[in-house]
Amino acid sequence: MTTCGSIDEARHIAHALVERRLAACVNLVPQVESTYRWKGEVETVTEVMLIIKTTADAFDRLRAALVELHSFEVPECIEFTITDGTAAYLDWIGETVK
């Protein structure tokens, strides 16, 4: 999971990750309001959340690509482990991500 400052950047990152076969699918969730502390100030901004479907084996490469592609100085990159799901969907992710 990560967030982006604009829909254009989110689309660019999503397309690049899928094109590079680092992600099977990326969901873009617009209009996420984030409040955080940055450089001593509390800020509230509207961002686009990306939910990135990948494999554990590809995560390190995906994280490196995200850092390369992202405009944020410190891009969010959080991994959630999937413990269960529909077998066909999980198989599709595994077959799609190389």
Secondary structure, DSSP 8 states (H G I E B T S, - for coil): -EEESSHHHHHHHHHHHHHTTS-SEEEEEEEEEEEEEETTEEEEEEEEEEEEE--TTTHHHHHHHHHHH--SSS------------HHHHHHHHHH--
